[in-house]
Amino acid sequence: MTLKFVVMSDLHVMPEGELSMTLDTGQRLEQAVDAVIARHADADFCILAGDLADLGQPAAYERLKTIIARMPIPVHITLGNHDNRPAFLDVFGTEFADTTTGKIDKIIDAKGYRIILLDSSEPGRVDGVLTPTQIDWLREVLAEAMDRPVIVVLHHNANALHIRSDTIAMLEPADFIAALKTHPDIRQIIAGHVHVTSTATWHGLPFTTLAGGHYSVSFNIDQPEAPIRRIEGPGQMALVIGTPDRTTILFDDFIDANATIPFDEK
Ligand SMILES: [Fe+2]
């Protein structure tokens, strides 16, 4: 009984015919769905970890809904800083909001694991916020699953990565960490947001970020003022494979591209 699921993040879908940072992000998502159909149709489900619509436009959510209708596996969703919660709920349905937290949070119990989706988006902010209500909810859903391994998926990285975007990571993650530490078997905390692939250990917990579906970024370690490049690839999804004693993440680069995107810093 092996758990297998796909994580996609940072889709940044635009309405049909519109580009984001020179890229047709809707077309890139079509390629991601093609990759799932070709290689991962046996997965239990797919999670979209936020920044679904580049500017939170209703037309972008409509396009997203059309594209993911081709997905051969169930799709679970949470939001990122580019998303607009009311616009998302208008298109996808109010049942996506958790009745306790009011945000797009969810638990999935599958193959002996509990997977927890947390909506770290906060209107008007680029960095991530988990509300006190969400932290209480997290503590409760962890307490229900003390006998099982847990994987958490959310948009914002809680751990700083020594890169420029550390200023827009999760704001004040101490309560999040303290809640996670109440559980004895947190297997992974998976985020997008940074458009960089990384793994880390922090407070004894394992953190991963995936590069996601949009452009990726170069980085300069601990040189936040140094210029970065935005690069057309990879388009990347993560595959999470879970057995009782082992949790593995593999990365599928479904778009291979190395061109630098011309971009003027504002
Ligand atoms: Fe983001």
Boltz pocket constraint, residues with backbone or C-beta under 6 A from the ligand:
constraints:
  - pocket:
      binder: B
      contacts: [[A, 51], [A, 80], [A, 81], [A, 82], [A, 126], [A, 155], [A, 192], [A, 193], [A, 194]]
      max_distance: 6.0
